């Protein structure tokens, strides 16, 4: 399948305050390589000519780090107003022929090429407006929950800070990786608002907007949850290191 019309947006603007470090989160290293470089490598395997990295906190350092290894394009999120704002910042920099947008997080260094290829392929084959990558974990604390209706259709993705007690029991979580129809994404981003506990523009709100418009939304669930763990703390960084070393043995 041809992915020439797929653009990849990597979110790498956040501070990562939970790392308790002066270094931007995505610059922390796993297997002697910064997390952002791991993710850029996977993105280039999907779309060699259409990768955008959204930078913000320590933008120059992040750019310099990536440029040591690869040539990609960057966009600057001037104010850290959330994932929705970050993607909206990137949209104008996408090449004119892009039809679908794969969104990745810069702090998911264990993600595999095959997983991303499978996600984009499923998205295109099903002609979905949005395809969400999900997984199931025993301890979903800290992750957005995948809220399904009685027919297993996606209703929304609820961030933990805004989740009800019942929603917090859901073990199917959002990995933060999506494939969007570009036109639908543009229209939906214009409708999101920061009316939530964080006061941010959530990219996940695009799901609910699209659902209300009866757009086709698909959830792809992967069994290997380890490759989509986000690294938000030094403990999780150590865990990612152990996992990648285990893969290398």
N, C-alpha and C positions, 0 to 999 in steps of 0.2 A: 504494500500500500504506500502511495506517495504522500509524504508529509511536508512537501514544499510550501504548502499554504498554512502551516502551523507555526505560530510564534510562541516563544517561551518567555514568560516573565518570572524572574526569581526575586522574591521579597527578601531584602537584606538590609533594611534601613533601621531596624530596631536597636535599642540600647542593650537589651538583655540584662536588666537590672538584677535579676535573680542569680546571675552568675557571680555577683559580688566581685567584679573584676573591672579594671580600668580599660581592658581590651574589649572592643566590640564583640558581641556574642559570636558572629559568624567567622571571626578570625581565630577563634580557638581551634586547636589542632586535634585531629583524630588520625592515627596512623601517620604521623609526621606531615600531615597536609591539612590546611585549614578547611573548616566545614564548607565554606562558600566555594572553594575550589572543587571539592568532591561533587557538589551539586551542579556547578557549571559544566563539569565533565559529562555528567548524565544528560544535561540539557542539550549540549552540542551533539550528542549521539542521536537525539530526536530531531533537531533542527539546526544544522551546522551554521546557517547564515542568518538566523533570526532569533538570537538570544538577547534579552534585555535584563539587566540587573538593576533593581531599584535600590539606591543607596540613600543614606540619610546620616545617621550617627557615624562619626569617623569615616565620612565618605571617601576622603582622599586615601586613607589607609586601606580601605576595602578595595578601591579601584586599583591601587598599586599592587596589592596582593594578587588580584585576579590577573592583571596585566603581565605579571611575571611568568604566567603559564599560558594564557589564552587571550585572544582578541575578541571581545564582545562589546556590546553597546551598553551605556549606562544612562539612567535617568535619576534625577535628584528629587527626593521627596523633602521639600523645604521644611514642612512641619510634620511631625510624626502623629498624624491624625487617624491612624488605623490602616488595616489591610485594604479596605475598600478604596480609601484615598490613594494608597500606594499604587494599586492597579490602575486607577483612573489617571494617575500621573504618567503611567507608562504607555497608555493607549495611543497617544498621538505619535509616539516614536516607532510604532509598529510599521513594518513595510506595507505598502498599499495592497498587495495581493493576499494578505493574511486573512483567512476565513475562520480559523479556530485558534484559541489562546489557551495554552497549557500554563497553569500557575503552580509554581513550586516555592517551597520555603528554603531559605538559605541555611537552616539549622537541621536539615534532615540528611546527614552525610551517608547513611547506609542504604538509601533508596537505589533500587536496581533498574538498569536499562529495560529489562524485560517487563517490569511492572509498568513503567511509563509507556512503553510501546503498546502494551495490552490495553491500557486506559484510553489512549488516543484512538487506537483501532476500534475499540468498543464504541467510543463516542461517535466516530465517523460512520461505522456500519449501521448504528441505530438511528442516525440522524437526530441525535438528542440536542436540545438547546444547552443543557448542562450535564456533565457527567462528574460525579463526586467519587473520590477514592476513599473508602472507609475500611476499618478493620475492627475486630472485637478484642477487647482486653479485659482481664480480670479486675483491674483497678483503673477505672476511667477518670479518676480525679484529675482535674486540670485541663481536660480536653472538651471540645464541643461535642454535644451528643447528636446522633443521627435520630431524628424523631420521625417515625413512620406511622401511617394510618393503618386501619385494620386490614387493608389490602396490600400492605407492604410498600405503599407508595410514599416517597419522601415528602413530608410536610414542611420541615425546616431543619436547620442546624442551630441548636441552642447553645450559646456559649455558657460555660459553667456559672459565671457570675450572674447570669440572668435565668438560670434553669430553676424549675420547681423541684420540690423534693422528689416527686415521681420521676421527673426527667433525669435527675441525677443518678437514678438506679440503672439507667440504660447503659449497656456495656458496648454497644456499637458506637464507635467514635469517628469523628472527622479527622482525617490526616492532614488537612490543609492543602491538599493537592487536588486540582480540578482541571477539567477541560471545558471551555466555554465556546459557544458560537459567538464570534466577535460582535456582531450587530446586536444580539440580545444582551451581551455584557455591557455594551455602551449605553443602551437604553435603560437597563436596570440600575447601573451605577448612578445615573442621574436622579434616581428616586430614593436612594438610601439616605438615612438621616442618622445623626449621632445620638438618638434618643435611647440610650441604654446606660447601664451602670458605669461603663468606662468612658462615656462621652466621646466615643470613637465611631468612625465609619467602618462597619464590619462588612467584609466581603461576603460573609455568610448570609447577610440580609438579601443579597441578590437572589438566593435560592427561593426565599419566601415570596419575593416579588414575582419571580418567574412562575412559581407554582400557582399564584393567584391569577396569572394570565393564561393558565392552562398550557404552559410550555412543557415540552417533553423533558423530564429530568430522570436521569438514571444513576443508580448507586452501584459501583463496582467494589465488592468486598474482597480483600486479600487475606489469606490465612496467616501469612508471615508478618505478624505485627512488628517484629523487631526492626525491619528495614524502614519503617515509617515513624519510629520514635523521634520526637522532637528533643533537642538538647537545650534545656533551659537552666540547668543548674550544673555545678561542678560534679555532683554525684552522677548525673545523667551523662556527663561528658566521659567520666570514667567507665560507665557502663557501655557507652558506644565504643570506646577504645577496646574494652574486653571482647565485645561482640565482633568487631572487625578483625581483631587478632585471632579470634576463634575461627573466623572464616578463612584466614590466611594460613592457619596450621594444616 
